[in-house]
């Protein structure tokens, strides 16, 4: 089997999303996905990846992955790594279709048939625009009456939100009430009134449902070390489950100082790319829950190696998804395989609404657990009627 073409797909309505379709001479097509700066990553795929992979065997997954590691841009979750990640996911999809097996089986088999999922409390329009990870891109609106508006829910009605999640069978939730305060000072300082206000959602959740739900705290790498430590201490009474990316992951040694005062383990980091970056994280001896994003770290090939490396440190992994339906699906395949997978992220505001318009199948979420869709490979495809619902742009590189 040979790769004959690389095709990229974008939609104007969700400009952060990029899909990659890898075509072969046997008629099998693999699907991958990544997120952020989709036009930039698209250009990289056609300029750099396509000339290096067209005509080659798509089942030589590890070799192709190694050959795409360039001279620059390899030590991050930048455009090169995001493009390589999407391409790699597509190769595993091809592998599954060629063998008529789900990706979980190909990774080494099922360690479990389903895994616990937590709800990242975003709204349907969260990070919809291509303007990046800022509160201006959160669709903040206290008076919003939209379905699954879980972000405004945790900011203003955290008690009701926790009860709603429990009614859905979901027993863990992730919230980020400190982001607005961080933007006031570029993360240099948090005033006591702001700190008190940011703690209100935790107070409401514990008063409403007690310890029936776990609370993960997301910091989006927005804080400097000293205020991050101040916040960590203030969260002690609420028995938070983990603290995610409390500081920017550019000086990993600083995590030791944070871990010394944090009542919860550090969760990090979806922003890291390559197993070498994760090795540096593990070697700090401050690492807790190892979070990785399949579309930002190097794809399934890299993610399974990172998971195995974390297992050697006796640490769990928790794959990230707050991006797109293919990443959720691929991540769930990994979560069902990796012996040390602890929990799989999902966003009910996404999988109950716009994810369903993009693909033919989604992972099933029921009673707080998630599992893969049926079928070989990923078990899903892009919606064949995508162009009827969205404004679609396609670009294709083929054999000369």
Secondary structure, DSSP 8 states (H G I E B T S, - for coil): --EEEEEEEEEGGGTTEEEEEEEETTS-EEEEEEESSHHHHHHHIIIIIHHHHTTS-TT-HHHHHHHT--SSS-SSSSHHHHHHHHHHHHHHHHHHHHHT-BHHHHTT--S-S-EEEEEE---TTTT-STT-SSGGGS---TT---TT-HHHHHHH-HHHHHHHHHHTT--EEEE-TTHHHHHHHTTS---HHHHHHHHHHHHHHHHHHTTSSEEEEE-TT-B-HHHHHHHHHHTGGG--SEEE--B-TT-GGGHHHHHHH-SSEEEE-TT--SHHHHHHHHTTT---EE---HHHHT-HHHHHHHHHHHHHTT--B----SS-HHHHHHHHHHHHH-TTB--EEE-HHHHTTTHHHHBS---EEETTEEE--SSSBTS--B-TTHHHHS-EEEEEEE--
